[in-house]
Every structure is written in C-alpha cells, then in structure tokens.
Amino acid sequence: MYTYKTVSYRPAVLADVPSLAYFLTNITRENELIGLLEHDMATGSVVIANLIKQNQGVTIIAEKNDKIVGCMILGKSTVWWSPTEFFTNLAFYVDPEYRKGFRIQDKLVEAGKNLADATGVPLLLSLVDATDKKLKTLKYLNFKGFKTIGVKVVYVPPKKE
C-alpha cells in the first residue's frame, strides 16, 4: 500500500470486486462510446475477479476514507501477429470530484509504469476516443514517457542490462 496526501493506493482483492464494479458504472455516464455498450455489473464483476484470481493483470485502487475514488484495471493481452504480452487498460477512471488537486490519475499512471518496469512487460493505454479534451491527456502521457500511436499511447520499459 502507498499513501499520498490523504489518498491510499493498493492492489484490489476479491472482496473489492462488488464495490469496484459499482464504482465503474460511473464511466457509462461520461463516455459516449462506453455508454452505447450494454453495461452489466455481474459480467464486469466476473472479469475483475478472474483477473485477480488468475494473476492475468492488476487492479490498482485509489481510496479516500475507505471510499474508492479512482482505479486502473490492467489486463495482459497479445495481438495476433506477436507472442509478446503487454498490459492494457481495461478501465481507468477517477471520480470527477477528485480529478484536480490530488493528482490521482498521475499516481495511477505511475503505478502502471512501475508495474511495467518491474515485469519488463510493455503498457498500452487506450483513450477510447479522439476528442479535443483527449489532446491534453496525450500531451500529459507523452510527458510521462509514453509514445503516442493514434489515440493510443504505449510505454515500453527500458531493457534491464
């Protein structure tokens, strides 16, 4: 566990799954694409629980006063043309009340980069859409060491010597 100011960051455990799935329903209210897709908390809960149980990714929770205020769910994936595994974000969300001042999104991105560095597995973040408000996010992620590819950004950890 890590605490910065009054927000703590930790990996999710199975007991977190119901409250995490409920917290993530907020994404459907803010993102047009995600809002178009059917949202089923039971399905989401199964996916999150399986990631935790099978160690096929990591879920990082940001909490304040025992309330989830942000999270990043990373899953391992591959593409059809390469056997190389990478982490990709399945969910990345910060409660609108906590998007300024505490820099929760920054700490979640840093946790993802630290995971990539520790495992040597690249981290690919998808921004879902290419609206103007995402341009600021792309600039921020470039500043954090990611390379922009379309509306996706990728962070490749340095090779260990």
PyMOL commands that set and color helices and strands:
alter all, ss='L'
color gray80, all
select helices_A, chain A and resi 14-24+27-30+32-36+41-54+96-98+104-119+132-143
alter helices_A, ss='H'
color red, helices_A
select strands_A, chain A and resi 2-4+7-11+57-64+67-79+82-94+123-126+147-149+152-155
alter strands_A, ss='S'
color yellow, strands_A
deselect
rebuild
show_as cartoon
